[in-house]
Amino acid sequence: MGFNNKGVQYLVTKVEQAKVRCNLAISIGKNFDTPVEKAIDDYLFCLEKVYPVADFVTVNISSPNTIGLRSLQSPKILLKFLTTLKKKQHLMSNKFGYKPLFIKISPDEDKTTLQKISKIIIETKIDGLIAT
């Protein structure tokens, strides 16, 4: 379950060693065993690690394979979650330049929830939305 991989530091090392240069999007998520109430810590850690090597970062809160992950899309949680990530983006941009922050949400939300999520995305000035 979750985003099976060798971890963010392994990813960053591979990107730094890559000989091919192109625009690079990196998707971040929480560890499968991190409780949802502490998920922001994983996202902040990953954002800090990938920001210097990414051209933009996608915050994935929609994977059906990570237990409880989609609860981060709840309007009650989402505003604080995205506000915290935007603050970190702002701090990182002072050192590495501005890099867009996208949010990946579930395509399965009902219209009312999507409207609430959309308002939060606009309010927090998230740079892009991925919903597929």
NORBEL-V363459 format. One record per backbone hydrogen bond with DSSP energy under -0.5 kcal/mol. NH is the residue of the N-H (numbers start at 1). CO is the residue of the C=O. Records with the same first field share a line. If there is no record, write none. Layout:
BEGIN
NH->CO, CO
END
This chain:
BEGIN
2->65
4->2
11->7
12->8
13->9
14->10
15->11
16->12
17->13
18->14, 15
22->20
26->56
28->58
34->31
35->33
38->35
39->36
41->38
42->38, 39
43->39
44->40
45->41
46->42
47->43
48->44
49->45
50->46
51->47
52->48
53->50
54->50
55->24
56->24
57->100
58->26
59->57, 102
60->28, 58
61->59, 104
66->63
67->65
69->66
71->68
72->69
73->70
74->71
77->74
78->74
79->75
81->77
82->78
83->79
84->80
85->81
86->82
87->83
88->84
89->85
90->86
91->87
92->88
93->89
94->90
95->91, 92
96->92
97->93
100->55
102->57, 100
103->128
104->59
105->103, 130
109->106
114->110
115->111
116->112
117->113
118->114
119->115
120->116
121->117
122->118
123->119
124->120
125->121, 122
126->121
127->101
128->101
130->103
END
